[in-house]
Amino acid sequence: MRAALRQTPLERLLIETDAPYLAPVPWRGKRNEPAYVLETAKRVAEIKGLPLEQVAAATSSNWKRLCLQETGQDR
């Protein structure tokens, strides 16, 4: 997964918590929940060598763009 993450452009990434049994470290083995998205974003930033703020801004923008496209709303 790390290799795929390194190759994926930041403008194509989303961060989610839909995998209930794949909680990030240090919560591995427990049920995943939305509060853990920050930990996943930190790991993405670390692997891609980017500031957390850049990853957060990009993934938030990607989510908004995806949602607006699906609903047909203007940006």
BALUM-434184 format. One record per atom (N, C-alpha, C): residue number from 0; residue in one letter; atom name; x, y, z. Coordinates in steps of 0.1 Angstrom, whole numbers, m for minus. Each point is the difference from the previous one (the first is absolute). Example, Ala and Ser with C-alpha at 12.3 -4.5 7.8 and 13.67 -1.06 7.14 Angstrom:
# BALUM-434184
<tivo nr="0" rest="a" atom="N" px="132" py="m57" pz="78"/>
<tivo nr="0" rest="a" atom="CA" px="m9" py="12" pz="0"/>
<tivo nr="0" rest="a" atom="C" px="9" py="12" pz="0"/>
<tivo nr="1" rest="s" atom="N" px="m4" py="11" pz="m7"/>
<tivo nr="1" rest="s" atom="CA" px="9" py="11" pz="0"/>
<tivo nr="1" rest="s" atom="C" px="m8" py="11" pz="8"/>
# end
This chain:
# BALUM-434184
<tivo nr="0" rest="m" atom="N" px="8" py="m12" pz="0"/>
<tivo nr="0" rest="m" atom="CA" px="m8" py="12" pz="0"/>
<tivo nr="0" rest="m" atom="C" px="9" py="13" pz="0"/>
<tivo nr="1" rest="r" atom="N" px="11" py="m1" pz="7"/>
<tivo nr="1" rest="r" atom="CA" px="9" py="12" pz="0"/>
<tivo nr="1" rest="r" atom="C" px="5" py="3" pz="m14"/>
<tivo nr="2" rest="a" atom="N" px="3" py="m10" pz="m8"/>
<tivo nr="2" rest="a" atom="CA" px="5" py="3" pz="m14"/>
<tivo nr="2" rest="a" atom="C" px="m11" py="6" pz="m8"/>
<tivo nr="3" rest="a" atom="N" px="m12" py="m5" pz="1"/>
<tivo nr="3" rest="a" atom="CA" px="m12" py="6" pz="m7"/>
<tivo nr="3" rest="a" atom="C" px="m2" py="14" pz="5"/>
<tivo nr="4" rest="l" atom="N" px="1" py="3" pz="12"/>
<tivo nr="4" rest="l" atom="CA" px="m2" py="13" pz="6"/>
<tivo nr="4" rest="l" atom="C" px="11" py="10" pz="m6"/>
<tivo nr="5" rest="r" atom="N" px="12" py="m5" pz="m1"/>
<tivo nr="5" rest="r" atom="CA" px="11" py="9" pz="m5"/>
<tivo nr="5" rest="r" atom="C" px="m3" py="4" pz="m14"/>
<tivo nr="6" rest="q" atom="N" px="m6" py="m9" pz="m8"/>
<tivo nr="6" rest="q" atom="CA" px="m2" py="2" pz="m14"/>
<tivo nr="6" rest="q" atom="C" px="m13" py="7" pz="m3"/>
<tivo nr="7" rest="t" atom="N" px="m9" py="1" pz="9"/>
<tivo nr="7" rest="t" atom="CA" px="m13" py="7" pz="m2"/>
<tivo nr="7" rest="t" atom="C" px="2" py="15" pz="2"/>
<tivo nr="8" rest="p" atom="N" px="m4" py="8" pz="m10"/>
<tivo nr="8" rest="p" atom="CA" px="0" py="14" pz="2"/>
<tivo nr="8" rest="p" atom="C" px="m9" py="5" pz="11"/>
<tivo nr="9" rest="l" atom="N" px="5" py="10" pz="7"/>
<tivo nr="9" rest="l" atom="CA" px="m8" py="5" pz="12"/>
<tivo nr="9" rest="l" atom="C" px="m14" py="4" pz="m4"/>
<tivo nr="10" rest="e" atom="N" px="m2" py="5" pz="m12"/>
<tivo nr="10" rest="e" atom="CA" px="m13" py="5" pz="m4"/>
<tivo nr="10" rest="e" atom="C" px="m9" py="m12" pz="m4"/>
<tivo nr="11" rest="r" atom="N" px="4" py="m12" pz="2"/>
<tivo nr="11" rest="r" atom="CA" px="m8" py="m12" pz="m2"/>
<tivo nr="11" rest="r" atom="C" px="m3" py="m8" pz="13"/>
<tivo nr="12" rest="l" atom="N" px="5" py="5" pz="11"/>
<tivo nr="12" rest="l" atom="CA" px="m2" py="m7" pz="13"/>
<tivo nr="12" rest="l" atom="C" px="m12" py="4" pz="8"/>
<tivo nr="13" rest="l" atom="N" px="m6" py="m9" pz="6"/>
<tivo nr="13" rest="l" atom="CA" px="m10" py="2" pz="11"/>
<tivo nr="13" rest="l" atom="C" px="4" py="m8" pz="12"/>
<tivo nr="14" rest="i" atom="N" px="m4" py="5" pz="12"/>
<tivo nr="14" rest="i" atom="CA" px="3" py="m7" pz="12"/>
<tivo nr="14" rest="i" atom="C" px="m14" py="m3" pz="7"/>
<tivo nr="15" rest="e" atom="N" px="m2" py="m13" pz="3"/>
<tivo nr="15" rest="e" atom="CA" px="m13" py="m3" pz="6"/>
<tivo nr="15" rest="e" atom="C" px="1" py="m11" pz="10"/>
<tivo nr="16" rest="t" atom="N" px="m11" py="m3" pz="7"/>
<tivo nr="16" rest="t" atom="CA" px="0" py="m10" pz="11"/>
<tivo nr="16" rest="t" atom="C" px="m10" py="m11" pz="m3"/>
<tivo nr="17" rest="d" atom="N" px="m2" py="m4" pz="m12"/>
<tivo nr="17" rest="d" atom="CA" px="m11" py="m10" pz="m3"/>
<tivo nr="17" rest="d" atom="C" px="4" py="m14" pz="3"/>
<tivo nr="18" rest="a" atom="N" px="13" py="m2" pz="2"/>
<tivo nr="18" rest="a" atom="CA" px="5" py="m14" pz="3"/>
<tivo nr="18" rest="a" atom="C" px="m1" py="m2" pz="15"/>
<tivo nr="19" rest="p" atom="N" px="m11" py="m5" pz="6"/>
<tivo nr="19" rest="p" atom="CA" px="m1" py="m1" pz="14"/>
<tivo nr="19" rest="p" atom="C" px="10" py="m8" pz="8"/>
<tivo nr="20" rest="y" atom="N" px="7" py="m9" pz="m7"/>
<tivo nr="20" rest="y" atom="CA" px="10" py="m8" pz="8"/>
<tivo nr="20" rest="y" atom="C" px="14" py="3" pz="m5"/>
<tivo nr="21" rest="l" atom="N" px="2" py="11" pz="m6"/>
<tivo nr="21" rest="l" atom="CA" px="14" py="4" pz="m4"/>
<tivo nr="21" rest="l" atom="C" px="4" py="14" pz="6"/>
<tivo nr="22" rest="a" atom="N" px="m2" py="0" pz="13"/>
<tivo nr="22" rest="a" atom="CA" px="4" py="13" pz="7"/>
<tivo nr="22" rest="a" atom="C" px="15" py="2" pz="m1"/>
<tivo nr="23" rest="p" atom="N" px="4" py="13" pz="m1"/>
<tivo nr="23" rest="p" atom="CA" px="15" py="2" pz="0"/>
<tivo nr="23" rest="p" atom="C" px="7" py="m3" pz="13"/>
<tivo nr="24" rest="v" atom="N" px="13" py="m2" pz="m1"/>
<tivo nr="24" rest="v" atom="CA" px="8" py="m1" pz="12"/>
<tivo nr="24" rest="v" atom="C" px="m1" py="14" pz="7"/>
<tivo nr="25" rest="p" atom="N" px="m3" py="1" pz="12"/>
<tivo nr="25" rest="p" atom="CA" px="2" py="m9" pz="11"/>
<tivo nr="25" rest="p" atom="C" px="m13" py="m7" pz="4"/>
<tivo nr="26" rest="w" atom="N" px="m11" py="1" pz="m8"/>
<tivo nr="26" rest="w" atom="CA" px="m13" py="m6" pz="4"/>
<tivo nr="26" rest="w" atom="C" px="m2" py="m13" pz="m8"/>
<tivo nr="27" rest="r" atom="N" px="10" py="m6" pz="m6"/>
<tivo nr="27" rest="r" atom="CA" px="m2" py="m12" pz="m8"/>
<tivo nr="27" rest="r" atom="C" px="m5" py="m11" pz="9"/>
<tivo nr="28" rest="g" atom="N" px="m10" py="m7" pz="m5"/>
<tivo nr="28" rest="g" atom="CA" px="m7" py="m10" pz="8"/>
<tivo nr="28" rest="g" atom="C" px="m13" py="4" pz="6"/>
<tivo nr="29" rest="k" atom="N" px="m2" py="14" pz="0"/>
<tivo nr="29" rest="k" atom="CA" px="m13" py="5" pz="5"/>
<tivo nr="29" rest="k" atom="C" px="m8" py="5" pz="m12"/>
<tivo nr="30" rest="r" atom="N" px="m12" py="2" pz="2"/>
<tivo nr="30" rest="r" atom="CA" px="m9" py="5" pz="m10"/>
<tivo nr="30" rest="r" atom="C" px="4" py="14" pz="m5"/>
<tivo nr="31" rest="n" atom="N" px="1" py="2" pz="m13"/>
<tivo nr="31" rest="n" atom="CA" px="4" py="12" pz="m6"/>
<tivo nr="31" rest="n" atom="C" px="m12" py="10" pz="2"/>
<tivo nr="32" rest="e" atom="N" px="4" py="13" pz="1"/>
<tivo nr="32" rest="e" atom="CA" px="m11" py="10" pz="2"/>
<tivo nr="32" rest="e" atom="C" px="6" py="14" pz="m6"/>
<tivo nr="33" rest="p" atom="N" px="m9" py="9" pz="m3"/>
<tivo nr="33" rest="p" atom="CA" px="4" py="12" pz="m6"/>
<tivo nr="33" rest="p" atom="C" px="10" py="8" pz="7"/>
<tivo nr="34" rest="a" atom="N" px="1" py="m1" pz="13"/>
<tivo nr="34" rest="a" atom="CA" px="10" py="8" pz="8"/>
<tivo nr="34" rest="a" atom="C" px="14" py="m4" pz="m5"/>
<tivo nr="35" rest="y" atom="N" px="2" py="m12" pz="m6"/>
<tivo nr="35" rest="y" atom="CA" px="13" py="m5" pz="m4"/>
<tivo nr="35" rest="y" atom="C" px="5" py="6" pz="m13"/>
<tivo nr="36" rest="v" atom="N" px="m8" py="7" pz="m7"/>
<tivo nr="36" rest="v" atom="CA" px="4" py="5" pz="m13"/>
<tivo nr="36" rest="v" atom="C" px="12" py="9" pz="1"/>
<tivo nr="37" rest="l" atom="N" px="1" py="8" pz="10"/>
<tivo nr="37" rest="l" atom="CA" px="12" py="8" pz="2"/>
<tivo nr="37" rest="l" atom="C" px="13" py="m8" pz="1"/>
<tivo nr="38" rest="e" atom="N" px="0" py="m11" pz="6"/>
<tivo nr="38" rest="e" atom="CA" px="11" py="m9" pz="1"/>
<tivo nr="38" rest="e" atom="C" px="4" py="m5" pz="m14"/>
<tivo nr="39" rest="t" atom="N" px="m10" py="m4" pz="m8"/>
<tivo nr="39" rest="t" atom="CA" px="2" py="m4" pz="m13"/>
<tivo nr="39" rest="t" atom="C" px="6" py="11" pz="m9"/>
<tivo nr="40" rest="a" atom="N" px="m5" py="12" pz="2"/>
<tivo nr="40" rest="a" atom="CA" px="5" py="11" pz="m8"/>
<tivo nr="40" rest="a" atom="C" px="15" py="3" pz="4"/>
<tivo nr="41" rest="k" atom="N" px="3" py="m1" pz="13"/>
<tivo nr="41" rest="k" atom="CA" px="14" py="2" pz="4"/>
<tivo nr="41" rest="k" atom="C" px="9" py="m11" pz="m7"/>
<tivo nr="42" rest="r" atom="N" px="m4" py="m12" pz="m1"/>
<tivo nr="42" rest="r" atom="CA" px="8" py="m10" pz="m6"/>
<tivo nr="42" rest="r" atom="C" px="1" py="2" pz="m15"/>
<tivo nr="43" rest="v" atom="N" px="m11" py="4" pz="m6"/>
<tivo nr="43" rest="v" atom="CA" px="1" py="4" pz="m15"/>
<tivo nr="43" rest="v" atom="C" px="10" py="11" pz="m2"/>
<tivo nr="44" rest="a" atom="N" px="0" py="10" pz="9"/>
<tivo nr="44" rest="a" atom="CA" px="9" py="11" pz="m2"/>
<tivo nr="44" rest="a" atom="C" px="15" py="m5" pz="2"/>
<tivo nr="45" rest="e" atom="N" px="2" py="m8" pz="10"/>
<tivo nr="45" rest="e" atom="CA" px="13" py="m6" pz="3"/>
<tivo nr="45" rest="e" atom="C" px="5" py="m8" pz="m12"/>
<tivo nr="46" rest="i" atom="N" px="m8" py="m8" pz="m6"/>
<tivo nr="46" rest="i" atom="CA" px="4" py="m9" pz="m11"/>
<tivo nr="46" rest="i" atom="C" px="3" py="8" pz="m12"/>
<tivo nr="47" rest="k" atom="N" px="m9" py="10" pz="m3"/>
<tivo nr="47" rest="k" atom="CA" px="2" py="9" pz="m12"/>
<tivo nr="47" rest="k" atom="C" px="10" py="11" pz="2"/>
<tivo nr="48" rest="g" atom="N" px="5" py="2" pz="13"/>
<tivo nr="48" rest="g" atom="CA" px="10" py="10" pz="2"/>
<tivo nr="48" rest="g" atom="C" px="m6" py="14" pz="m1"/>
<tivo nr="49" rest="l" atom="N" px="m12" py="2" pz="4"/>
<tivo nr="49" rest="l" atom="CA" px="m7" py="12" pz="m1"/>
<tivo nr="49" rest="l" atom="C" px="m5" py="5" pz="14"/>
<tivo nr="50" rest="p" atom="N" px="m2" py="13" pz="2"/>
<tivo nr="50" rest="p" atom="CA" px="m6" py="5" pz="12"/>
<tivo nr="50" rest="p" atom="C" px="m14" py="m5" pz="2"/>
<tivo nr="51" rest="l" atom="N" px="m4" py="m3" pz="12"/>
<tivo nr="51" rest="l" atom="CA" px="m14" py="m5" pz="3"/>
<tivo nr="51" rest="l" atom="C" px="m10" py="10" pz="m5"/>
<tivo nr="52" rest="e" atom="N" px="3" py="13" pz="1"/>
<tivo nr="52" rest="e" atom="CA" px="m10" py="10" pz="m4"/>
<tivo nr="52" rest="e" atom="C" px="m2" py="m1" pz="m15"/>
<tivo nr="53" rest="q" atom="N" px="10" py="m3" pz="m8"/>
<tivo nr="53" rest="q" atom="CA" px="m2" py="m1" pz="m14"/>
<tivo nr="53" rest="q" atom="C" px="m9" py="m13" pz="m4"/>
<tivo nr="54" rest="v" atom="N" px="3" py="m11" pz="7"/>
<tivo nr="54" rest="v" atom="CA" px="m8" py="m12" pz="m2"/>
<tivo nr="54" rest="v" atom="C" px="m15" py="3" pz="4"/>
<tivo nr="55" rest="a" atom="N" px="m2" py="6" pz="12"/>
<tivo nr="55" rest="a" atom="CA" px="m13" py="3" pz="5"/>
<tivo nr="55" rest="a" atom="C" px="m8" py="9" pz="m10"/>
<tivo nr="56" rest="a" atom="N" px="7" py="11" pz="m5"/>
<tivo nr="56" rest="a" atom="CA" px="m7" py="9" pz="m9"/>
<tivo nr="56" rest="a" atom="C" px="m3" py="m7" pz="m14"/>
<tivo nr="57" rest="a" atom="N" px="9" py="m8" pz="m5"/>
<tivo nr="57" rest="a" atom="CA" px="m2" py="m7" pz="m12"/>
<tivo nr="57" rest="a" atom="C" px="m11" py="m10" pz="1"/>
<tivo nr="58" rest="t" atom="N" px="0" py="m8" pz="10"/>
<tivo nr="58" rest="t" atom="CA" px="m10" py="m11" pz="1"/>
<tivo nr="58" rest="t" atom="C" px="m14" py="6" pz="3"/>
<tivo nr="59" rest="s" atom="N" px="0" py="11" pz="7"/>
<tivo nr="59" rest="s" atom="CA" px="m13" py="7" pz="3"/>
<tivo nr="59" rest="s" atom="C" px="m5" py="5" pz="m13"/>
<tivo nr="60" rest="s" atom="N" px="8" py="6" pz="m8"/>
<tivo nr="60" rest="s" atom="CA" px="m4" py="6" pz="m13"/>
<tivo nr="60" rest="s" atom="C" px="m4" py="m11" pz="m10"/>
<tivo nr="61" rest="n" atom="N" px="7" py="m11" pz="1"/>
<tivo nr="61" rest="n" atom="CA" px="m4" py="m12" pz="m9"/>
<tivo nr="61" rest="n" atom="C" px="m14" py="m5" pz="4"/>
<tivo nr="62" rest="w" atom="N" px="m2" py="m1" pz="13"/>
<tivo nr="62" rest="w" atom="CA" px="m13" py="m5" pz="4"/>
<tivo nr="62" rest="w" atom="C" px="m11" py="10" pz="m4"/>
<tivo nr="63" rest="k" atom="N" px="2" py="13" pz="1"/>
<tivo nr="63" rest="k" atom="CA" px="m10" py="10" pz="m4"/>
<tivo nr="63" rest="k" atom="C" px="m2" py="m1" pz="m15"/>
<tivo nr="64" rest="r" atom="N" px="10" py="m1" pz="m7"/>
<tivo nr="64" rest="r" atom="CA" px="m1" py="m1" pz="m15"/>
<tivo nr="64" rest="r" atom="C" px="m8" py="m13" pz="m4"/>
<tivo nr="65" rest="l" atom="N" px="3" py="m11" pz="6"/>
<tivo nr="65" rest="l" atom="CA" px="m7" py="m12" pz="m2"/>
<tivo nr="65" rest="l" atom="C" px="m15" py="1" pz="3"/>
<tivo nr="66" rest="c" atom="N" px="m3" py="5" pz="12"/>
<tivo nr="66" rest="c" atom="CA" px="m14" py="2" pz="4"/>
<tivo nr="66" rest="c" atom="C" px="m8" py="9" pz="m9"/>
<tivo nr="67" rest="l" atom="N" px="7" py="11" pz="m4"/>
<tivo nr="67" rest="l" atom="CA" px="m7" py="10" pz="m9"/>
<tivo nr="67" rest="l" atom="C" px="m2" py="m6" pz="m14"/>
<tivo nr="68" rest="q" atom="N" px="9" py="m8" pz="m5"/>
<tivo nr="68" rest="q" atom="CA" px="m2" py="m6" pz="m13"/>
<tivo nr="68" rest="q" atom="C" px="m12" py="m10" pz="1"/>
<tivo nr="69" rest="e" atom="N" px="m1" py="m7" pz="11"/>
<tivo nr="69" rest="e" atom="CA" px="m10" py="m10" pz="1"/>
<tivo nr="69" rest="e" atom="C" px="m14" py="6" pz="1"/>
<tivo nr="70" rest="t" atom="N" px="m1" py="12" pz="7"/>
<tivo nr="70" rest="t" atom="CA" px="m13" py="6" pz="1"/>
<tivo nr="70" rest="t" atom="C" px="m3" py="10" pz="m11"/>
<tivo nr="71" rest="g" atom="N" px="10" py="3" pz="m8"/>
<tivo nr="71" rest="g" atom="CA" px="m2" py="10" pz="m10"/>
<tivo nr="71" rest="g" atom="C" px="0" py="14" pz="5"/>
<tivo nr="72" rest="q" atom="N" px="4" py="3" pz="12"/>
<tivo nr="72" rest="q" atom="CA" px="1" py="13" pz="5"/>
<tivo nr="72" rest="q" atom="C" px="12" py="8" pz="m5"/>
<tivo nr="73" rest="d" atom="N" px="m1" py="13" pz="0"/>
<tivo nr="73" rest="d" atom="CA" px="11" py="8" pz="m4"/>
<tivo nr="73" rest="d" atom="C" px="10" py="1" pz="12"/>
<tivo nr="74" rest="r" atom="N" px="12" py="2" pz="m4"/>
<tivo nr="74" rest="r" atom="CA" px="11" py="1" pz="10"/>
<tivo nr="74" rest="r" atom="C" px="m1" py="13" pz="7"/>
# end
